[in-house]
Amino acid sequence: MMGEGLSFLIIIEHRIQLNGSAKKERLEEKYEELTVFIWLVLLDGSLNYFSVISEKDFLPIGTHHIFMQKLKTLYDGENILKQVKFQDRLNNTVLDKRDKAERVLETIIDRAPQLLNITG
Protein backbone atom coordinates (compact mmCIF):
# COMPACT_ATOMS: atom_id res chain seq x y z
CA MET A 1 0.00 0.00 0.00
CA MET A 2 2.76 2.41 0.89
CA GLY A 3 4.50 1.85 -2.45
CA GLU A 4 1.35 2.67 -4.36
CA GLY A 5 0.86 5.85 -2.36
CA LEU A 6 4.42 6.98 -2.98
CA SER A 7 4.05 6.18 -6.69
CA PHE A 8 0.97 8.37 -6.72
CA LEU A 9 3.05 11.20 -5.24
CA ILE A 10 5.48 10.92 -8.15
CA ILE A 11 2.62 11.14 -10.64
CA ILE A 12 1.16 14.18 -8.87
CA GLU A 13 4.53 15.93 -8.76
CA HIS A 14 5.02 15.28 -12.49
CA ARG A 15 1.56 16.64 -13.30
CA ILE A 16 2.26 19.79 -11.28
CA GLN A 17 5.54 20.31 -13.15
CA LEU A 18 3.68 20.08 -16.46
CA ASN A 19 1.06 22.57 -15.28
CA GLY A 20 1.45 25.90 -17.03
CA SER A 21 -1.32 27.75 -15.26
CA ALA A 22 -1.05 30.53 -12.71
CA LYS A 23 -1.96 27.99 -10.02
CA LYS A 24 1.33 26.09 -10.41
CA GLU A 25 3.12 27.81 -7.51
CA ARG A 26 0.17 27.28 -5.19
CA LEU A 27 -0.06 23.63 -6.26
CA GLU A 28 3.66 23.14 -5.58
CA GLU A 29 3.30 24.64 -2.11
CA LYS A 30 0.33 22.41 -1.29
CA TYR A 31 2.15 19.37 -2.67
CA GLU A 32 5.16 20.08 -0.44
CA GLU A 33 2.92 20.61 2.59
CA LEU A 34 1.08 17.34 2.00
CA THR A 35 4.30 15.45 1.25
CA VAL A 36 5.68 16.43 4.65
CA PHE A 37 2.38 15.40 6.25
CA ILE A 38 2.44 12.01 4.50
CA TRP A 39 5.99 11.33 5.63
CA LEU A 40 5.08 12.40 9.16
CA VAL A 41 2.30 9.79 9.19
CA LEU A 42 4.66 7.14 7.80
CA LEU A 43 7.35 8.03 10.34
CA ASP A 44 4.78 7.92 13.11
CA GLY A 45 3.64 4.43 12.06
CA SER A 46 7.22 3.20 11.88
CA LEU A 47 8.01 4.81 15.21
CA ASN A 48 5.06 3.09 16.89
CA TYR A 49 6.14 -0.25 15.43
CA PHE A 50 9.73 0.22 16.57
CA SER A 51 8.62 1.32 20.02
CA VAL A 52 6.88 -2.02 20.48
CA ILE A 53 9.69 -4.03 18.91
CA SER A 54 12.34 -2.27 21.00
CA GLU A 55 10.93 -4.02 24.08
CA LYS A 56 11.56 -7.45 22.54
CA ASP A 57 14.77 -9.46 22.48
CA PHE A 58 13.82 -11.15 19.21
CA LEU A 59 11.54 -10.33 16.34
CA PRO A 60 8.25 -12.23 16.60
CA ILE A 61 7.90 -14.93 13.93
CA GLY A 62 6.93 -13.49 10.58
CA THR A 63 7.82 -9.86 11.33
CA HIS A 64 11.30 -9.64 9.82
CA HIS A 65 9.88 -8.34 6.51
CA ILE A 66 7.80 -5.70 8.32
CA PHE A 67 10.84 -4.70 10.39
CA MET A 68 12.92 -4.18 7.23
CA GLN A 69 10.09 -2.27 5.54
CA LYS A 70 9.72 0.08 8.52
CA LEU A 71 13.48 0.56 8.61
CA LYS A 72 13.42 1.48 4.93
CA THR A 73 10.55 3.89 5.60
CA LEU A 74 12.67 5.69 8.19
CA TYR A 75 15.60 5.85 5.80
CA ASP A 76 13.48 7.08 2.87
CA GLY A 77 11.64 9.58 5.04
CA GLU A 78 14.90 11.00 6.31
CA ASN A 79 16.19 11.40 2.74
CA ILE A 80 12.99 13.02 1.51
CA LEU A 81 12.66 15.42 4.43
CA LYS A 82 16.30 16.50 4.12
CA GLN A 83 15.56 18.02 0.72
CA VAL A 84 15.92 21.79 0.71
CA LYS A 85 12.39 22.35 -0.58
CA PHE A 86 10.94 20.78 2.60
CA GLN A 87 13.17 22.45 5.19
CA ASP A 88 10.81 25.38 5.85
CA ARG A 89 7.95 22.95 6.45
CA LEU A 90 9.65 20.87 9.13
CA ASN A 91 8.15 21.89 12.44
CA ASN A 92 9.20 20.72 15.89
CA THR A 93 6.78 17.78 15.74
CA VAL A 94 8.48 16.33 12.67
CA LEU A 95 11.97 16.95 14.05
CA ASP A 96 11.02 15.42 17.41
CA LYS A 97 9.65 12.30 15.71
CA ARG A 98 12.83 11.93 13.66
CA ASP A 99 14.93 12.21 16.82
CA LYS A 100 12.72 9.76 18.69
CA ALA A 101 12.94 7.26 15.83
CA GLU A 102 16.73 7.43 15.99
CA ARG A 103 16.69 6.81 19.74
CA VAL A 104 14.31 3.85 19.41
CA LEU A 105 16.51 2.34 16.69
CA GLU A 106 19.55 2.75 18.94
CA THR A 107 17.64 0.92 21.68
CA ILE A 108 16.79 -1.90 19.30
CA ILE A 109 20.39 -2.20 18.19
CA ASP A 110 21.65 -2.17 21.78
CA ARG A 111 19.09 -4.70 23.06
CA ALA A 112 18.97 -7.07 20.15
CA PRO A 113 21.60 -6.51 17.47
CA GLN A 114 20.62 -9.83 15.88
CA LEU A 115 17.40 -8.15 14.72
CA LEU A 116 19.44 -6.39 12.07
CA ASN A 117 21.03 -9.60 10.79
CA ILE A 118 19.69 -9.51 7.27
CA THR A 119 21.90 -12.27 5.89
CA GLY A 120 19.76 -15.10 7.24
N, C-alpha and C positions, 0 to 999 in steps of 0.2 A: 504494500500500500504506500509506504513512504517513497519508494522509487517512482511510482506513478505520479505522486504529488510533486516531486522534485522535477520530473520530466515536464509536467504541466507548467511549472515556473519558467523553465527554459523556453517553452513555446510562447508564454505570455511576454517574457522579456524580448523575444525576437519580434513579436507583433508590435510591441511598443516602439522598438527601434525603427520599424518600417513605417510607423505612423508619421504622417507629414502635417498633421493638423496643429492648431494652436494649443490643443490639449496635451501635447506630447510631454511637456515639462511636468505638468500636474500628474499625468499618468506615471511618469518615472518616479516622482516623489512618493506616490501612493504605493507603487510596486516595491520600492525600497523599504517603506514603512511596514508593509505586509510581509516582506521577506524576513525582516528582523523578527517580527511576531511569530512567523512560522518556525524559525529556528529556535526561538525562545521556548515554544511548545515542545519541539523535538528534544531540546536540551533538558527541559523539565522532565519529560518522560524517561529519558536515559538516566537522569540524576536519581529519580525515584527508584528505578530498577537497580542502579548501582548501590543505592543506600541499603536496599534489602539484601543484595548479594554480599555487600561488605561485611555483613554479620555472619556469613557462612565461611567454613573452612574449605569447602569444596562446592563446585557448581552442582546444583541438582541435576539429575539425569535429564538429558534432552535440552538443556539450556545453553550449551556451549555456543550454538549458532546465534541465539539471541544475544548472548554476551558479546560476541564479536560484532554483531550488527550495531549494538548500542555503543560499543567502543568506536566503531567507524562513524557513527552519527556525531559523537563528540568531536572527533577529528575533523570531519567535514564542516561541522558547525563552526568550529574554531577558525578554519580557513576562510569560510564565507564571511564571518563577522569581522575578520581582520581587514577585509577590503576597505579601502579608503572611503568609498561611497557610502558605507554603512557606519562609519565612525561617529558621526554626529547623532546617530539614532540609538546608540548604545547607552541606555540609562543605567543607573546603579543596580536595578533588578537583574538585568542581563549580565552585567559584570560580576555581581555577587553569585549568580548561578554558575557562571564559568569557573569562578574561584572554588566554589563548593564542589563542583564536579571534579576538579583537579585534586582536592583534598580527599574525596571519597575514593578516587582511583588510587591514590597513594596508600590509603588504608587497605584497599583490596590487595595491592601488590605486597604490602608489608605482612598482611595476615595470611595470604594464600598465593604466593608467587606462582604456584603450579596452575592457577586459573589461566594464566597468560601463555601456557605452553600450547602453542598452536601447531606443533609438529605431529601431535598424536591424535 
